[in-house]
Amino acid sequence: MSFELGIYHFGELTPDPATGALPAPGTRLRELVEQAKAADEAGLDIFAVGEHHRTDFVVSSPAVVLAAMAENTSRIKLSSAVTVLSSDDPVRVFQQFATLDLLSGGRAEIIAGRGSYIESFPVFGYDLNDYAELFAEKLDLLLKLREENPVSWQGRLRPTLVNGDITPRPDRELPVWVAVGGTPASVVRAGRLGLPLSLAIIGGGYRQFAPFVDLYRKAGAEAGHAPEKLKVSINSPGFVAPTHREAIEVSHPYFQAGWMANHHQRGQGVPMPKTAYEAQATAGGAFFLGSAQEVIDKIMAQHRLFRHDRMMIQLGFGNLPQKEALKSIELLGSEVAPVVRKEIAALGGTEGTA
């Protein structure tokens, strides 16, 4: 697998910072499909949409949105980011993404996570006291579903399966990544299972996450998994523009609006002024924010540290205008991706740990 670069999006429904207008859900969904088509045409490798069950997000069913994208694209991989597996049923998740894989010609992926939002748990009748056990048990079933059919399985929190005939079956092993936000136990679990790791770095300095990647690879090696099986994706917010100043000025009002709306509803509501936002765009910050060359430089710096296989940029935080999002996607595909792929390929895909 050569180095991959892509986009992930949560489909926010945030009031416009200038007009106060709220995007219509149908418009937002169609914009996501248009962005996926643009990413495909620009030569990016993956487009992912995240699952939320709140009125300020439009994607509650990633597989449905990704199926619409599949019909408008030809090459790009299509993934959840994430599937909240703890509050879903693994059988339905497998069936939905197997269907997507067949429709798209083998381009579907699942990024499974426990969920940093908890709204889906009471909606679907789950006890938050079972938060950790729900994910562990359902991930076990999901992996068994992709390995064999019919399936017999028994757990504590989900009804038993006895010779369950789970269809349709994809034409290949459906890729399953584990999403982690910085919990050591989650990192170790992914390594022990030999599953690729999707690591979210959404603020602060990215170097503080290097021990998590090291812990993941150590756990995987101790479990007997080959190094080439232990893939790592780094996922962070960002926006690319012709110049650094344009990237800041265009994107900050929308990021700030989304940040405040999101965090106020989670009981926090700490503003991110432009100075703090721009600090995240510096060499050591988490955001991929600036000109194409600045983004290239940060990806390469992170690759020296993490030796990762994939970089995914959260482009849509706070309802960035569609025309700006499409321009950023084009810059990522035409100016960033070719350079990054060439430089990493010249290093043999890895440069060791900095």
C-alpha positions as CSV (number, residue, x, y, z in Angstrom):
1,M,0.0,0.0,0.0
2,S,1.5,3.3,-1.1
3,F,0.9,6.4,1.1
4,E,-2.7,7.6,1.0
5,L,-4.2,11.0,1.3
6,G,-7.8,11.7,1.8
7,I,-10.7,13.7,3.3
8,Y,-13.1,13.0,6.2
9,H,-16.2,15.0,7.0
10,F,-18.9,14.9,9.7
11,G,-21.5,16.8,7.8
12,E,-21.9,19.6,10.3
13,L,-25.1,21.8,10.3
14,T,-23.7,24.9,11.9
15,P,-25.2,28.4,11.5
16,D,-23.2,30.5,9.0
17,P,-21.0,32.9,11.0
18,A,-21.9,35.9,8.8
19,T,-25.6,35.4,8.1
20,G,-26.7,33.0,10.8
21,A,-28.4,30.8,8.2
22,L,-28.5,27.1,8.9
23,P,-27.7,24.8,6.0
24,A,-30.6,22.6,4.8
25,P,-29.8,18.9,5.5
26,G,-30.5,17.8,2.0
27,T,-28.2,20.5,0.6
28,R,-25.5,19.5,3.0
29,L,-25.8,15.8,1.9
30,R,-25.6,16.7,-1.7
31,E,-22.5,18.9,-1.0
32,L,-20.8,15.9,0.6
33,V,-21.5,13.8,-2.5
34,E,-20.1,16.6,-4.7
35,Q,-17.0,16.8,-2.5
36,A,-16.4,13.1,-2.8
37,K,-16.7,13.3,-6.6
38,A,-14.2,16.2,-6.6
39,A,-11.8,14.2,-4.4
40,D,-12.1,11.3,-6.8
41,E,-11.4,13.4,-9.8
42,A,-8.5,15.2,-8.1
43,G,-6.8,11.8,-7.4
44,L,-7.2,11.6,-3.7
45,D,-7.3,8.1,-2.1
46,I,-10.2,8.1,0.4
47,F,-13.3,10.0,1.4
48,A,-14.9,9.2,4.7
49,V,-18.0,10.4,6.6
50,G,-18.6,10.2,10.3
51,E,-21.7,9.0,12.2
52,H,-23.5,11.2,14.6
53,H,-27.0,11.2,16.1
54,R,-27.5,14.9,16.9
55,T,-29.4,17.8,15.2
56,D,-26.1,19.6,14.4
57,F,-24.8,16.8,12.1
58,V,-26.5,15.4,9.0
59,V,-24.9,12.0,8.7
60,S,-26.5,9.4,11.0
61,S,-26.2,6.6,8.4
62,P,-22.7,6.6,6.8
63,A,-23.4,3.6,4.5
64,V,-26.3,5.3,2.9
65,V,-24.3,8.5,2.2
66,L,-21.3,6.5,1.0
67,A,-23.6,4.5,-1.4
68,A,-24.6,7.8,-3.0
69,M,-21.0,8.7,-3.3
70,A,-20.2,5.3,-4.9
71,E,-22.6,6.0,-7.7
72,N,-20.8,9.3,-8.4
73,T,-17.2,8.2,-8.2
74,S,-15.1,5.5,-9.8
75,R,-11.8,5.0,-7.9
76,I,-11.7,6.6,-4.4
77,K,-12.1,4.5,-1.3
78,L,-15.3,5.1,0.7
79,S,-15.2,4.8,4.5
80,S,-17.0,5.6,7.7
81,A,-15.2,8.0,10.1
82,V,-16.4,6.6,12.4
83,T,-19.0,3.9,12.7
84,V,-20.1,4.0,16.3
85,L,-20.0,0.2,16.7
86,S,-20.9,0.2,20.4
87,S,-24.4,1.4,19.7
88,D,-25.0,-0.4,16.4
89,D,-25.5,-4.0,15.5
90,P,-22.5,-5.6,14.0
91,V,-24.6,-7.8,11.7
92,R,-26.3,-4.7,10.2
93,V,-23.0,-2.9,9.9
94,F,-21.4,-5.8,8.1
95,Q,-24.4,-6.2,5.7
96,Q,-24.5,-2.5,4.9
97,F,-20.8,-2.2,4.2
98,A,-20.7,-5.5,2.3
99,T,-23.5,-4.1,0.1
100,L,-21.5,-0.9,-0.3
101,D,-18.4,-2.8,-1.2
102,L,-20.3,-4.8,-3.9
103,L,-21.9,-1.6,-5.3
104,S,-18.6,0.3,-5.4
105,G,-16.5,-2.5,-6.9
106,G,-14.5,-3.2,-3.7
107,R,-14.0,0.4,-2.4
108,A,-15.7,0.2,1.1
109,E,-14.0,0.4,4.5
110,I,-15.2,0.5,8.1
111,I,-13.5,2.7,10.6
112,A,-15.0,1.4,13.9
113,G,-14.9,3.4,17.1
114,R,-16.5,3.6,20.6
115,G,-17.8,7.1,19.9
116,S,-16.7,10.3,21.6
117,Y,-20.4,11.4,21.5
118,I,-22.8,9.5,23.7
119,E,-26.2,10.5,22.2
120,S,-26.6,7.2,20.3
121,F,-26.5,5.1,23.4
122,P,-29.8,6.1,24.9
123,V,-31.4,6.4,21.4
124,F,-30.7,2.7,20.8
125,G,-31.3,1.6,24.3
126,Y,-27.7,0.9,25.6
127,D,-26.4,1.5,29.0
128,L,-23.3,3.8,29.2
129,N,-22.0,1.7,32.0
130,D,-21.3,-0.9,29.4
131,Y,-19.4,1.6,27.2
132,A,-16.1,-0.3,27.0
133,E,-17.6,-3.8,27.0
134,L,-20.0,-3.0,24.2
135,F,-17.3,-2.0,21.8
136,A,-15.0,-5.0,22.7
137,E,-17.9,-7.5,22.3
138,K,-19.3,-6.0,19.1
139,L,-15.8,-5.7,17.5
140,D,-15.3,-9.3,18.2
141,L,-18.5,-10.2,16.4
142,L,-17.8,-7.9,13.5
143,L,-14.5,-9.6,12.9
144,K,-16.0,-13.0,13.1
145,L,-18.7,-12.0,10.6
146,R,-16.1,-11.1,8.0
147,E,-14.2,-14.3,8.5
148,E,-16.9,-17.0,8.2
149,N,-20.4,-17.7,7.2
150,P,-22.7,-19.1,8.7
151,V,-21.7,-17.6,12.0
152,S,-22.2,-18.9,15.5
153,W,-21.3,-16.4,18.3
154,Q,-22.2,-15.8,21.9
155,G,-21.7,-12.7,24.1
156,R,-23.2,-11.0,27.1
157,L,-24.7,-7.8,25.6
158,R,-26.0,-8.9,22.2
159,P,-28.3,-11.9,21.4
160,T,-26.5,-15.2,20.5
161,L,-26.1,-16.2,16.9
162,V,-26.5,-19.8,15.9
163,N,-25.5,-20.7,12.4
164,G,-26.6,-17.2,11.2
165,D,-26.5,-16.9,7.5
166,I,-25.2,-13.3,7.1
167,T,-25.5,-11.9,3.5
168,P,-24.5,-10.5,1.2
169,R,-20.8,-11.5,1.2
170,P,-18.2,-9.2,-0.3
171,D,-15.8,-10.4,-2.8
172,R,-12.9,-9.8,-0.5
173,E,-12.1,-9.3,3.2
174,L,-13.8,-6.1,4.2
175,P,-11.2,-3.7,5.7
176,V,-11.8,-2.7,9.3
177,W,-9.8,0.0,11.0
178,V,-10.0,0.9,14.7
179,A,-10.5,4.6,15.6
180,V,-8.6,5.8,18.6
181,G,-8.4,9.3,20.2
182,G,-5.5,8.7,22.5
183,T,-6.6,5.9,24.9
184,P,-3.7,3.5,25.5
185,A,-6.0,0.5,26.0
186,S,-7.7,1.1,22.7
187,V,-4.3,1.4,21.0
188,V,-3.1,-1.9,22.5
189,R,-6.4,-3.7,21.5
190,A,-5.9,-2.6,17.9
191,G,-2.3,-3.8,17.9
192,R,-3.1,-7.2,19.5
193,L,-5.9,-7.8,16.9
194,G,-3.6,-6.8,14.1
195,L,-6.1,-4.2,12.9
196,P,-5.0,-0.9,11.2
197,L,-5.1,2.1,13.6
198,S,-6.9,5.4,12.8
199,L,-5.5,7.9,15.2
200,A,-7.3,11.3,15.7
201,I,-5.1,14.3,16.5
202,I,-7.5,17.2,16.8
203,G,-5.4,19.7,18.8
204,G,-2.3,20.5,20.7
205,G,1.1,19.3,19.5
206,Y,1.2,16.1,17.4
207,R,4.5,14.8,18.8
208,Q,2.8,13.9,22.0
209,F,1.0,11.1,20.1
210,A,4.2,9.3,19.0
211,P,4.1,7.0,22.1
212,F,0.7,5.8,21.1
213,V,1.9,4.8,17.7
214,D,4.9,3.1,19.3
215,L,2.6,1.3,21.8
216,Y,0.4,0.1,19.0
217,R,3.3,-1.4,17.0
218,K,4.8,-3.0,20.1
219,A,1.5,-4.6,21.0
220,G,1.1,-5.9,17.4
221,A,4.6,-7.3,17.3
222,E,4.1,-9.0,20.6
223,A,0.9,-10.6,19.3
224,G,2.8,-12.0,16.3
225,H,1.6,-9.6,13.6
226,A,3.9,-8.7,10.7
227,P,4.9,-5.0,10.6
228,E,3.4,-4.5,7.2
229,K,0.0,-5.4,8.6
230,L,0.1,-2.7,11.3
231,K,-1.1,0.3,9.3
232,V,-1.5,3.7,10.8
233,S,-3.7,6.6,9.7
234,I,-3.3,10.1,11.2
235,N,-6.5,12.2,11.1
236,S,-6.6,15.9,11.8
237,P,-8.5,19.1,10.8
238,G,-7.2,21.3,8.0
239,F,-7.7,23.5,5.1
240,V,-5.5,24.3,2.1
241,A,-5.5,27.6,0.2
242,P,-3.1,29.3,-2.2
243,T,-1.4,31.2,0.7
244,H,-1.1,30.8,4.4
245,R,-3.0,34.0,5.1
246,E,-5.9,33.0,2.9
247,A,-6.1,29.6,4.5
248,I,-6.5,31.3,7.9
249,E,-8.8,34.1,6.9
250,V,-11.2,32.0,4.9
251,S,-11.5,29.0,7.3
252,H,-11.2,30.5,10.8
253,P,-14.7,32.0,11.1
254,Y,-16.3,28.7,10.1
255,F,-14.1,26.6,12.2
256,Q,-14.8,28.9,15.2
257,A,-18.5,28.7,14.6
258,G,-18.5,24.9,14.4
259,W,-16.1,24.6,17.4
260,M,-18.3,26.8,19.6
261,A,-21.6,25.2,18.6
262,N,-20.2,21.7,19.1
263,H,-18.5,22.3,22.4
264,H,-21.2,24.4,23.9
265,Q,-23.6,21.5,23.5
266,R,-21.0,19.3,25.2
267,G,-20.8,21.6,28.2
268,Q,-17.5,23.3,27.3
269,G,-17.7,26.2,25.0
270,V,-14.1,27.5,25.1
271,P,-13.5,29.8,22.1
272,M,-10.7,29.3,19.7
273,P,-9.6,32.8,18.7
274,K,-7.6,33.3,15.5
275,T,-4.3,33.4,17.3
276,A,-4.9,30.0,18.8
277,Y,-6.2,28.7,15.5
278,E,-3.1,29.9,13.7
279,A,-0.9,28.4,16.4
280,Q,-2.3,25.0,15.4
281,A,-1.0,25.7,11.8
282,T,2.6,26.1,13.0
283,A,5.2,23.4,12.4
284,G,4.4,21.5,15.7
285,G,0.6,22.1,15.7
286,A,-2.0,19.5,14.9
287,F,-3.8,21.2,12.0
288,F,-3.0,20.9,8.3
289,L,-3.7,24.5,7.7
290,G,-2.0,26.8,5.1
291,S,-0.5,26.7,1.6
292,A,0.1,23.4,-0.3
293,Q,3.8,23.6,0.6
294,E,3.1,24.1,4.3
295,V,0.8,21.0,4.3
296,I,3.4,19.0,2.4
297,D,6.1,20.0,5.0
298,K,3.9,18.9,7.9
299,I,2.9,15.6,6.4
300,M,6.5,14.8,5.8
301,A,7.5,15.9,9.3
302,Q,4.8,13.7,10.7
303,H,5.9,10.8,8.5
304,R,9.4,11.0,9.9
305,L,7.9,10.6,13.4
306,F,5.0,8.2,12.9
307,R,6.0,6.3,9.7
308,H,2.3,6.3,8.9
309,D,0.5,5.0,5.9
310,R,-2.4,7.4,5.5
311,M,-3.2,11.0,6.2
312,M,-6.9,12.2,6.4
313,I,-7.8,15.8,6.7
314,Q,-11.1,16.9,8.3
315,L,-12.1,19.6,5.9
316,G,-15.6,20.5,6.8
317,F,-15.6,21.6,10.5
318,G,-18.2,24.4,10.8
319,N,-19.8,24.4,7.3
320,L,-16.9,25.8,5.2
321,P,-18.5,27.2,2.0
322,Q,-18.8,24.6,-0.7
323,K,-16.8,26.6,-3.3
324,E,-13.9,26.9,-0.8
325,A,-14.0,23.2,0.1
326,L,-13.9,22.2,-3.5
327,K,-10.9,24.5,-4.1
328,S,-9.1,23.0,-1.1
329,I,-9.8,19.5,-2.4
330,E,-8.4,20.4,-5.8
331,L,-5.2,21.8,-4.2
332,L,-4.8,18.6,-2.1
333,G,-5.1,16.4,-5.1
334,S,-3.1,18.4,-7.6
335,E,-0.3,20.0,-5.5
336,V,0.0,18.1,-2.2
337,A,-0.7,14.4,-2.9
338,P,1.7,14.0,-5.9
339,V,4.6,15.5,-4.0
340,V,4.0,13.6,-0.7
341,R,3.6,10.3,-2.6
342,K,6.8,10.9,-4.5
343,E,8.9,11.9,-1.4
344,I,7.6,9.0,0.7
345,A,8.2,6.5,-2.1
346,A,11.7,7.8,-2.4
347,L,12.2,7.0,1.3
348,G,11.0,3.4,0.7
349,G,7.8,4.2,2.5
350,T,9.4,4.8,5.8
351,E,12.1,7.0,7.3
352,G,12.3,5.6,10.8
353,T,11.3,7.4,14.0
354,A,12.5,10.9,14.5
